Amino acid sequence: MEENVPFSAVDKDTAFHGKFDELVQDAGTSTLRTLLYIQSMERKHEALEKEYQDSVKDVEKFKHKATAFEERVEGLLKDKSVLEKTVSDMEKEKSVWEGEKKALEAQNAKLQGDLDKSKDEVEMGKWPWLAFLRMGSTGRSLKRCIFIQT
């Protein structure tokens, strides 16, 4: 039967089947490429998902570390306030001690002055007694010694 078909119809049929085969082959190639692209995107998605999960874990670790640091800072701030209170108390105590020291130094200076005065009085008192002892122990000389002393 092919013998009765004109040459141009056979050529058209062959050309059509050839182009159809090319289209089918191109469609298959495109489908394969699309499937490979989808697989590639799925792998990328899985990698990104894993990276995201790792990031979430890192964030949780950092949150935990941040919480630990916050607790440590709070503890240090409490220690600081306790130390500041202790320093304040010690400064108050120091000022009290300095006041007591000044009072004791003033008292010491007064006592030293009294001691020096008493020493001078004792030294001055020795002379009349020495005069009394040299003159003899008469009542008259005793009156003179007392007069000299006053």
OpenMM code with the backbone's topology and positions (N, CA, C; nanometers):
from openmm import Vec3, app, unit

residues = "MET GLU GLU ASN VAL PRO PHE SER ALA VAL ASP LYS ASP THR ALA PHE HIS GLY LYS PHE ASP GLU LEU VAL GLN ASP ALA GLY THR SER THR LEU ARG THR LEU LEU TYR ILE GLN SER MET GLU ARG LYS HIS GLU ALA LEU GLU LYS GLU TYR GLN ASP SER VAL LYS ASP VAL GLU LYS PHE LYS HIS LYS ALA THR ALA PHE GLU GLU ARG VAL GLU GLY LEU LEU LYS ASP LYS SER VAL LEU GLU LYS THR VAL SER ASP MET GLU LYS GLU LYS SER VAL TRP GLU GLY GLU LYS LYS ALA LEU GLU ALA GLN ASN ALA LYS LEU GLN GLY ASP LEU ASP LYS SER LYS ASP GLU VAL GLU MET GLY LYS TRP PRO TRP LEU ALA PHE LEU ARG MET GLY SER THR GLY ARG SER LEU LYS ARG CYS ILE PHE ILE GLN THR".split()
positions = [
    Vec3(0.0782, -0.1162, 0.0000),
    Vec3(0.0000, 0.0000, 0.0000),
    Vec3(0.0835, 0.1242, 0.0000),
    Vec3(0.1903, 0.1086, 0.0494),
    Vec3(0.2760, 0.2249, 0.0508),
    Vec3(0.3093, 0.2669, -0.0920),
    Vec3(0.2957, 0.1752, -0.1786),
    Vec3(0.3271, 0.2089, -0.3167),
    Vec3(0.2254, 0.3052, -0.3744),
    Vec3(0.1022, 0.2992, -0.3294),
    Vec3(-0.0006, 0.3881, -0.3820),
    Vec3(0.0053, 0.5268, -0.3170),
    Vec3(0.0751, 0.5401, -0.2049),
    Vec3(0.0824, 0.6689, -0.1330),
    Vec3(0.1819, 0.7553, -0.2071),
    Vec3(0.1400, 0.8767, -0.2329),
    Vec3(0.2341, 0.9645, -0.3033),
    Vec3(0.3583, 0.9919, -0.2185),
    Vec3(0.4668, 1.0259, -0.2851),
    Vec3(0.5959, 1.0475, -0.2210),
    Vec3(0.5875, 1.1583, -0.1174),
    Vec3(0.5181, 1.2557, -0.1484),
    Vec3(0.5114, 1.3684, -0.0576),
    Vec3(0.4360, 1.3319, 0.0698),
    Vec3(0.3383, 1.2467, 0.0663),
    Vec3(0.2652, 1.2065, 0.1861),
    Vec3(0.3527, 1.1204, 0.2738),
    Vec3(0.4336, 1.0340, 0.2177),
    Vec3(0.5241, 0.9491, 0.2961),
    Vec3(0.6272, 1.0369, 0.3637),
    Vec3(0.6770, 1.1294, 0.2891),
    Vec3(0.7762, 1.2214, 0.3472),
    Vec3(0.7137, 1.3016, 0.4623),
    Vec3(0.5901, 1.3456, 0.4425),
    Vec3(0.5248, 1.4225, 0.5483),
    Vec3(0.5037, 1.3355, 0.6705),
    Vec3(0.4633, 1.2098, 0.6470),
    Vec3(0.4400, 1.1190, 0.7586),
    Vec3(0.5698, 1.0905, 0.8318),
    Vec3(0.6753, 1.0670, 0.7607),
    Vec3(0.8061, 1.0401, 0.8202),
    Vec3(0.8548, 1.1634, 0.8948),
    Vec3(0.8366, 1.2758, 0.8326),
    Vec3(0.8800, 1.3997, 0.8977),
    Vec3(0.8006, 1.4220, 1.0261),
    Vec3(0.6684, 1.3937, 1.0204),
    Vec3(0.5856, 1.4116, 1.1394),
    Vec3(0.6308, 1.3182, 1.2503),
    Vec3(0.6526, 1.1896, 1.2149),
    Vec3(0.6951, 1.0932, 1.3163),
    Vec3(0.8329, 1.1289, 1.3696),
    Vec3(0.9196, 1.1792, 1.2867),
    Vec3(1.0531, 1.2198, 1.3315),
    Vec3(1.0447, 1.3363, 1.4290),
    Vec3(0.9602, 1.4343, 1.3941),
    Vec3(0.9456, 1.5494, 1.4842),
    Vec3(0.8757, 1.5081, 1.6125),
    Vec3(0.7779, 1.4181, 1.6002),
    Vec3(0.7078, 1.3708, 1.7190),
    Vec3(0.8044, 1.2972, 1.8099),
    Vec3(0.8903, 1.2127, 1.7495),
    Vec3(0.9906, 1.1416, 1.8299),
    Vec3(1.0851, 1.2404, 1.8985),
    Vec3(1.1224, 1.3458, 1.8268),
    Vec3(1.2096, 1.4481, 1.8864),
    Vec3(1.1379, 1.5182, 2.0017),
    Vec3(1.0104, 1.5473, 1.9805),
    Vec3(0.9332, 1.6135, 2.0865),
    Vec3(0.9196, 1.5235, 2.2082),
    Vec3(0.8943, 1.3954, 2.1837),
    Vec3(0.8824, 1.3008, 2.2949),
    Vec3(1.0156, 1.2898, 2.3670),
    Vec3(1.1236, 1.2832, 2.2887),
    Vec3(1.2563, 1.2737, 2.3492),
    Vec3(1.2873, 1.4016, 2.4277),
    Vec3(1.2557, 1.5170, 2.3713),
    Vec3(1.2771, 1.6442, 2.4416),
    Vec3(1.1923, 1.6505, 2.5688),
    Vec3(1.0681, 1.6015, 2.5595),
    Vec3(0.9809, 1.6008, 2.6770),
    Vec3(1.0366, 1.5080, 2.7832),
    Vec3(1.0886, 1.3934, 2.7430),
    Vec3(1.1496, 1.3003, 2.8382),
    Vec3(1.2724, 1.3615, 2.9031),
    Vec3(1.3533, 1.4274, 2.8192),
    Vec3(1.4733, 1.4929, 2.8721),
    Vec3(1.4331, 1.6027, 2.9701),
    Vec3(1.3333, 1.6812, 2.9342),
    Vec3(1.2862, 1.7881, 3.0228),
    Vec3(1.2317, 1.7305, 3.1525),
    Vec3(1.1594, 1.6203, 3.1403),
    Vec3(1.1053, 1.5559, 3.2598),
    Vec3(1.2177, 1.5074, 3.3493),
    Vec3(1.3183, 1.4433, 3.2881),
    Vec3(1.4334, 1.3977, 3.3672),
    Vec3(1.5041, 1.5153, 3.4342),
    Vec3(1.5234, 1.6216, 3.3571),
    Vec3(1.5886, 1.7402, 3.4139),
    Vec3(1.5054, 1.7975, 3.5293),
    Vec3(1.3743, 1.8001, 3.5104),
    Vec3(1.2860, 1.8513, 3.6155),
    Vec3(1.2949, 1.7639, 3.7395),
    Vec3(1.2951, 1.6322, 3.7195),
    Vec3(1.3069, 1.5407, 3.8333),
    Vec3(1.4411, 1.5580, 3.9042),
    Vec3(1.5478, 1.5702, 3.8249),
    Vec3(1.6801, 1.5921, 3.8854),
    Vec3(1.6836, 1.7251, 3.9613),
    Vec3(1.6210, 1.8280, 3.9038),
    Vec3(1.6153, 1.9588, 3.9694),
    Vec3(1.5360, 1.9493, 4.1003),
    Vec3(1.4244, 1.8764, 4.0959),
    Vec3(1.3425, 1.8571, 4.2163),
    Vec3(1.4225, 1.7841, 4.3232),
    Vec3(1.4944, 1.6775, 4.2827),
    Vec3(1.5780, 1.6041, 4.3788),
    Vec3(1.6861, 1.6949, 4.4372),
    Vec3(1.7456, 1.7755, 4.3511),
    Vec3(1.8486, 1.8688, 4.3965),
    Vec3(1.7894, 1.9681, 4.4972),
    Vec3(1.6708, 2.0198, 4.4666),
    Vec3(1.6051, 2.1146, 4.5566),
    Vec3(1.5666, 2.0463, 4.6878),
    Vec3(1.5240, 1.9196, 4.6800),
    Vec3(1.4911, 1.8462, 4.8020),
    Vec3(1.6152, 1.8293, 4.8893),
    Vec3(1.7297, 1.7975, 4.8253),
    Vec3(1.8545, 1.7847, 4.9016),
    Vec3(1.8928, 1.9187, 4.9648),
    Vec3(1.8783, 2.0255, 4.8854),
    Vec3(1.9090, 2.1584, 4.9394),
    Vec3(1.8157, 2.1917, 5.0552),
    Vec3(1.6873, 2.1560, 5.0375),
    Vec3(1.5902, 2.1810, 5.1434),
    Vec3(1.6276, 2.1027, 5.2695),
    Vec3(1.6652, 1.9765, 5.2520),
    Vec3(1.7064, 1.8949, 5.3671),
    Vec3(1.8297, 1.9538, 5.4345),
    Vec3(1.9256, 1.9991, 5.3530),
    Vec3(2.0468, 2.0607, 5.4092),
    Vec3(2.0111, 2.1885, 5.4851),
    Vec3(1.9233, 2.2690, 5.4249),
    Vec3(1.8812, 2.3923, 5.4925),
    Vec3(1.8018, 2.3625, 5.6193),
    Vec3(1.7192, 2.2602, 5.6133),
    Vec3(1.6425, 2.2199, 5.7317),
    Vec3(1.7360, 2.1752, 5.8437),
    Vec3(1.8381, 2.0965, 5.8067),
    Vec3(1.9367, 2.0518, 5.9058),
    Vec3(2.0120, 2.1718, 5.9631),
    Vec3(2.0506, 2.2639, 5.8749),
    Vec3(2.1208, 2.3850, 5.9199),
    Vec3(2.0308, 2.4663, 6.0131),
    Vec3(1.9018, 2.4737, 5.9781),
    Vec3(1.8064, 2.5456, 6.0624),
    Vec3(1.7955, 2.4790, 6.1997),
    Vec3(1.7841, 2.3455, 6.2000),
    Vec3(1.7750, 2.2733, 6.3272),
    Vec3(1.9020, 2.2940, 6.4106),
    Vec3(2.0178, 2.2907, 6.3439),
    Vec3(2.1435, 2.3170, 6.4150),
    Vec3(2.1442, 2.4586, 6.4720),
    Vec3(2.0926, 2.5525, 6.3939),
    Vec3(2.0853, 2.6913, 6.4409),
    Vec3(1.9924, 2.7028, 6.5610),
    Vec3(1.8811, 2.6312, 6.5559),
    Vec3(1.7873, 2.6324, 6.6687),
    Vec3(1.8560, 2.5766, 6.7931),
    Vec3(1.9317, 2.4677, 6.7746),
    Vec3(2.0057, 2.4105, 6.8878),
    Vec3(2.1082, 2.5108, 6.9407),
    Vec3(2.1788, 2.5783, 6.8487),
    Vec3(2.2768, 2.6793, 6.8901),
    Vec3(2.2094, 2.7927, 6.9664),
    Vec3(2.0922, 2.8337, 6.9175),
    Vec3(2.0183, 2.9405, 6.9857),
    Vec3(1.9815, 2.8963, 7.1269),
    Vec3(1.9376, 2.7727, 7.1404),
    Vec3(1.9028, 2.7208, 7.2730),
    Vec3(2.0256, 2.7179, 7.3640),
    Vec3(2.1402, 2.6756, 7.3068),
    Vec3(2.2642, 2.6750, 7.3853),
    Vec3(2.2991, 2.8164, 7.4294),
    Vec3(2.2881, 2.9116, 7.3348),
    Vec3(2.3221, 3.0503, 7.3679),
    Vec3(2.2241, 3.1085, 7.4691),
    Vec3(2.0960, 3.0697, 7.4570),
    Vec3(1.9984, 3.1148, 7.5567),
    Vec3(2.0369, 3.0623, 7.6943),
    Vec3(2.0763, 2.9347, 7.6979),
    Vec3(2.1173, 2.8746, 7.8248),
    Vec3(2.2401, 2.9472, 7.8799),
    Vec3(2.3379, 2.9732, 7.7922),
    Vec3(2.4580, 3.0451, 7.8358),
    Vec3(2.4223, 3.1862, 7.8817),
    Vec3(2.3340, 3.2523, 7.8076),
    Vec3(2.2936, 3.3884, 7.8448),
    Vec3(2.2239, 3.3878, 7.9804),
    Vec3(2.1398, 3.2882, 8.0032),
    Vec3(2.0722, 3.2761, 8.1321),
    Vec3(2.1743, 3.2535, 8.2430),
    Vec3(2.2716, 3.1671, 8.2164),
    Vec3(2.3758, 3.1414, 8.3163),
    Vec3(2.4553, 3.2688, 8.3443),
    Vec3(2.4877, 3.3437, 8.2389),
    Vec3(2.5613, 3.4691, 8.2586),
    Vec3(2.4768, 3.5708, 8.3351),
    Vec3(2.3475, 3.5773, 8.3038),
    Vec3(2.2591, 3.6694, 8.3760),
    Vec3(2.2552, 3.6341, 8.5242),
    Vec3(2.2447, 3.5051, 8.5540),
    Vec3(2.2440, 3.4621, 8.6936),
    Vec3(2.3760, 3.4970, 8.7609),
    Vec3(2.4846, 3.4776, 8.6878),
    Vec3(2.6165, 3.5100, 8.7433),
    Vec3(2.6291, 3.6605, 8.7686),
    Vec3(2.5807, 3.7398, 8.6731),
    Vec3(2.5855, 3.8858, 8.6892),
    Vec3(2.5003, 3.9282, 8.8089),
    Vec3(2.3817, 3.8687, 8.8220),
    Vec3(2.2964, 3.9006, 8.9367),
    Vec3(2.3670, 3.8657, 9.0671),
    Vec3(2.4331, 3.7505, 9.0709),
    Vec3(2.5083, 3.7116, 9.1900),
    Vec3(2.6208, 3.8091, 9.2191),
    Vec3(2.6917, 3.8497, 9.1131),
    Vec3(2.8012, 3.9452, 9.1313),
    Vec3(2.7487, 4.0809, 9.1779),
    Vec3(2.6335, 4.1218, 9.1261),
    Vec3(2.5747, 4.2486, 9.1700),
    Vec3(2.5334, 4.2420, 9.3169),
    Vec3(2.4805, 4.1271, 9.3578),
    Vec3(2.4461, 4.1096, 9.4995),
    Vec3(2.5724, 4.1148, 9.5845),
    Vec3(2.6774, 4.0451, 9.5392),
    Vec3(2.8050, 4.0485, 9.6119),
    Vec3(2.8587, 4.1903, 9.6191),
    Vec3(2.8445, 4.2634, 9.5086),
    Vec3(2.8923, 4.4019, 9.5048),
    Vec3(2.8179, 4.4863, 9.6070),
    Vec3(2.6852, 4.4715, 9.6125),
    Vec3(2.6076, 4.5514, 9.7077),
    Vec3(2.6438, 4.5150, 9.8511),
    Vec3(2.6678, 4.3861, 9.8770),
    Vec3(2.7100, 4.3444, 10.0111),
    Vec3(2.8452, 4.4056, 10.0443),
    Vec3(2.9378, 4.4019, 9.9478),
    Vec3(3.0700, 4.4601, 9.9710),
    Vec3(3.0616, 4.6113, 9.9893),
    Vec3(2.9770, 4.6775, 9.9112),
    Vec3(2.9606, 4.8219, 9.9272),
    Vec3(2.9054, 4.8548, 10.0651),
    Vec3(2.8102, 4.7752, 10.1129),
    Vec3(2.7548, 4.7966, 10.2464),
    Vec3(2.8629, 4.7737, 10.3511),
    Vec3(2.9429, 4.6699, 10.3321),
    Vec3(3.0513, 4.6421, 10.4260),
    Vec3(3.1509, 4.7571, 10.4275),
    Vec3(3.1864, 4.8072, 10.3090),
    Vec3(3.2799, 4.9206, 10.3008),
    Vec3(3.2197, 5.0423, 10.3700),
    Vec3(3.0911, 5.0671, 10.3469),
    Vec3(3.0237, 5.1805, 10.4101),
    Vec3(3.0261, 5.1660, 10.5622),
    Vec3(2.9948, 5.0448, 10.6108),
    Vec3(2.9985, 5.0201, 10.7553),
    Vec3(3.1390, 5.0390, 10.8105),
    Vec3(3.2384, 4.9906, 10.7368),
    Vec3(3.3774, 5.0047, 10.7821),
    Vec3(3.4202, 5.1515, 10.7840),
    Vec3(3.3738, 5.2292, 10.6856),
    Vec3(3.4068, 5.3719, 10.6833),
    Vec3(3.3432, 5.4435, 10.8017),
    Vec3(3.2179, 5.4062, 10.8340),
    Vec3(3.1528, 5.4649, 10.9519),
    Vec3(3.2302, 5.4279, 11.0780),
    Vec3(3.2658, 5.3007, 11.0872),
    Vec3(3.3412, 5.2542, 11.2038),
    Vec3(3.4768, 5.3247, 11.2108),
    Vec3(3.5384, 5.3452, 11.0954),
    Vec3(3.6676, 5.4144, 11.0906),
    Vec3(3.6530, 5.5578, 11.1399),
    Vec3(3.5463, 5.6259, 11.0957),
    Vec3(3.5262, 5.7643, 11.1400),
    Vec3(3.4998, 5.7689, 11.2904),
    Vec3(3.4264, 5.6696, 11.3429),
    Vec3(3.4046, 5.6626, 11.4879),
    Vec3(3.5379, 5.6425, 11.5587),
    Vec3(3.6196, 5.5507, 11.5062),
    Vec3(3.7506, 5.5256, 11.5676),
    Vec3(3.8397, 5.6493, 11.5596),
    Vec3(3.8327, 5.7199, 11.4464),
    Vec3(3.9127, 5.8422, 11.4333),
    Vec3(3.8679, 5.9463, 11.5348),
    Vec3(3.7358, 5.9572, 11.5566),
    Vec3(3.6841, 6.0490, 11.6592),
    Vec3(3.7328, 6.0091, 11.7972),
    Vec3(3.7256, 5.8785, 11.8260),
    Vec3(3.7747, 5.8292, 11.9552),
    Vec3(3.9243, 5.8529, 11.9681),
    Vec3(3.9962, 5.8336, 11.8581),
    Vec3(4.1413, 5.8550, 11.8602),
    Vec3(4.1728, 6.0009, 11.8911),
    Vec3(4.1006, 6.0932, 11.8260),
    Vec3(4.1226, 6.2357, 11.8517),
    Vec3(4.0912, 6.2694, 11.9970),
    Vec3(3.9796, 6.2126, 12.0475),
    Vec3(3.9437, 6.2377, 12.1876),
    Vec3(4.0521, 6.1834, 12.2803),
    Vec3(4.1016, 6.0624, 12.2496),
    Vec3(4.2074, 6.0037, 12.3329),
    Vec3(4.3375, 6.0824, 12.3212),
    Vec3(4.3682, 6.1319, 12.2009),
    Vec3(4.4888, 6.2134, 12.1842),
    Vec3(4.4761, 6.3436, 12.2625),
    Vec3(4.3558, 6.4050, 12.2600),
    Vec3(4.3335, 6.5275, 12.3379),
    Vec3(4.3458, 6.4981, 12.4867),
    Vec3(4.2863, 6.3857, 12.5286),
    Vec3(4.2956, 6.3458, 12.6694),
    Vec3(4.4402, 6.3174, 12.7060),
    Vec3(4.5123, 6.2519, 12.6160),
    Vec3(4.6534, 6.2213, 12.6397),
    Vec3(4.7346, 6.3500, 12.6516),
    Vec3(4.7066, 6.4466, 12.5625),
    Vec3(4.7777, 6.5750, 12.5681),
    Vec3(4.7476, 6.6463, 12.6993),
    Vec3(4.6206, 6.6430, 12.7429),
    Vec3(4.5829, 6.7055, 12.8705),
    Vec3(4.6545, 6.6364, 12.9853),
    Vec3(4.6521, 6.5028, 12.9823),
    Vec3(4.7200, 6.4279, 13.0893),
    Vec3(4.8699, 6.4536, 13.0870),
    Vec3(4.9266, 6.4649, 12.9668),
    Vec3(5.0700, 6.4947, 12.9560),
    Vec3(5.0988, 6.6327, 13.0145),
    Vec3(5.0098, 6.7288, 12.9837),
    Vec3(5.0243, 6.8633, 13.0413),
    Vec3(5.0126, 6.8596, 13.1924),
    Vec3(4.9127, 6.7831, 13.2420),
    Vec3(4.8968, 6.7690, 13.3875),
    Vec3(5.0191, 6.7034, 13.4491),
    Vec3(5.0734, 6.6037, 13.3796),
    Vec3(5.1928, 6.5348, 13.4294),
    Vec3(5.3111, 6.6303, 13.4347),
    Vec3(5.3292, 6.7072, 13.3276),
    Vec3(5.4389, 6.8050, 13.3258),
    Vec3(5.4205, 6.9079, 13.4369),
    Vec3(5.2967, 6.9533, 13.4556),
    Vec3(5.2683, 7.0500, 13.5622),
    Vec3(5.2984, 6.9884, 13.6983),
    Vec3(5.2553, 6.8628, 13.7162),
    Vec3(5.2806, 6.7946, 13.8436),
    Vec3(5.4296, 6.7763, 13.8660),
    Vec3(5.5031, 6.7433, 13.7585),
    Vec3(5.6489, 6.7294, 13.7718),
    Vec3(5.7110, 6.8621, 13.8144),
    Vec3(5.6635, 6.9699, 13.7508),
    Vec3(5.7141, 7.1023, 13.7872),
    Vec3(5.6820, 7.1341, 13.9325),
    Vec3(5.5601, 7.0995, 13.9753),
    Vec3(5.5218, 7.1239, 14.1145),
    Vec3(5.6075, 7.0410, 14.2087),
    Vec3(5.6351, 6.9178, 14.1701),
    Vec3(5.7198, 6.8322, 14.2544),
    Vec3(5.8592, 6.8913, 14.2620),
    Vec3(5.9118, 6.9349, 14.1459),
    Vec3(6.0448, 6.9963, 14.1447),
    Vec3(6.0459, 7.1224, 14.2306),
    Vec3(5.9406, 7.2024, 14.2180),
    Vec3(5.9324, 7.3246, 14.2977),
    Vec3(5.9142, 7.2916, 14.4452),
    Vec3(5.8448, 7.1840, 14.4719),
    Vec3(5.8215, 7.1435, 14.6106),
    Vec3(5.9457, 7.0865, 14.6756),
    Vec3(6.0392, 7.0389, 14.5966),
    Vec3(6.1623, 6.9823, 14.6526),
    Vec3(6.2466, 7.0921, 14.7166),
    Vec3(6.2491, 7.2069, 14.6568),
    Vec3(6.3363, 7.3136, 14.7078),
    Vec3(6.2965, 7.3576, 14.8487),
    Vec3(6.1698, 7.3796, 14.8767),
    Vec3(6.1377, 7.4169, 15.0151),
    Vec3(6.1702, 7.3055, 15.1127),
    Vec3(6.1486, 7.1829, 15.0741),
    Vec3(6.1792, 7.0716, 15.1642),
    Vec3(6.3300, 7.0598, 15.1846),
    Vec3(6.4029, 7.0845, 15.0760),
    Vec3(6.5488, 7.0823, 15.0926),
    Vec3(6.5942, 7.1942, 15.1859),
    Vec3(6.5313, 7.3105, 15.1696),
    Vec3(6.5646, 7.4224, 15.2590),
    Vec3(6.5264, 7.3881, 15.4019),
    Vec3(6.4113, 7.3241, 15.4178),
    Vec3(6.3660, 7.2834, 15.5499),
    Vec3(6.4644, 7.1846, 15.6115),
    Vec3(6.5052, 7.0888, 15.5313),
    Vec3(6.5976, 6.9884, 15.5826),
    Vec3(6.7333, 7.0511, 15.6152),
    Vec3(6.7765, 7.1500, 15.5393),
    Vec3(6.9044, 7.2146, 15.5653),
    Vec3(6.8978, 7.3051, 15.6892),
    Vec3(6.7852, 7.3711, 15.7100),
    Vec3(6.7743, 7.4641, 15.8211),
    Vec3(6.7497, 7.3932, 15.9521),
    Vec3(6.7000, 7.2826, 15.9414),
    Vec3(6.6677, 7.2097, 16.0631),
    Vec3(6.5181, 7.1910, 16.0702),
    Vec3(6.4766, 7.1200, 16.1673),
    Vec3(6.3354, 7.0865, 16.1746),
    Vec3(6.2651, 7.1726, 16.2782),
    Vec3(6.2840, 7.3012, 16.2759),
    Vec3(6.2136, 7.3892, 16.3689),
    Vec3(6.0831, 7.4320, 16.3057),
    Vec3(5.9900, 7.4699, 16.3854),
    Vec3(5.8595, 7.5105, 16.3357),
    Vec3(5.8683, 7.6362, 16.2527),
    Vec3(5.9641, 7.7235, 16.2944),
    Vec3(5.9795, 7.8482, 16.2231),
    Vec3(6.0278, 7.8239, 16.0801),
    Vec3(6.1207, 7.7362, 16.0625),
    Vec3(6.1721, 7.7086, 15.9291),
    Vec3(6.0673, 7.6397, 15.8427),
    Vec3(5.9809, 7.5585, 15.9045),
    Vec3(5.8742, 7.4927, 15.8300),
    Vec3(5.7776, 7.5973, 15.7745),
    Vec3(5.7497, 7.6998, 15.8574),
    Vec3(5.6607, 7.8053, 15.8110),
    Vec3(5.7242, 7.8791, 15.6950),
    Vec3(5.8547, 7.8994, 15.6991),
    Vec3(5.9238, 7.9660, 15.5899),
    Vec3(5.9153, 7.8829, 15.4616),
    Vec3(5.9309, 7.7527, 15.4734),
    Vec3(5.9248, 7.6631, 15.3558),
    Vec3(5.7876, 7.6678, 15.2934),
    Vec3(5.6865, 7.6673, 15.3768),
    Vec3(5.5505, 7.6717, 15.3253),
    Vec3(5.5267, 7.8052, 15.2583),
    Vec3(5.5793, 7.9121, 15.3169),
    Vec3(5.5649, 8.0445, 15.2599),
    Vec3(5.6358, 8.0532, 15.1250),
    Vec3(5.7529, 7.9926, 15.1168),
    Vec3(5.8287, 7.9943, 14.9925),
    Vec3(5.7525, 7.9186, 14.8835),
    Vec3(5.6912, 7.8088, 14.9227),
    Vec3(5.6220, 7.7243, 14.8256),
    Vec3(5.5001, 7.7950, 14.7686),
    Vec3(5.4287, 7.8676, 14.8496),
    Vec3(5.3070, 7.9316, 14.8023),
    Vec3(5.3449, 8.0589, 14.7354),
] * unit.nanometer
topology = app.Topology()
chain = topology.addChain("A")
for resn in residues:
    res = topology.addResidue(resn, chain)
    for name in ("N", "CA", "C"):
        topology.addAtom(name, app.Element.getBySymbol(name[0]), res)
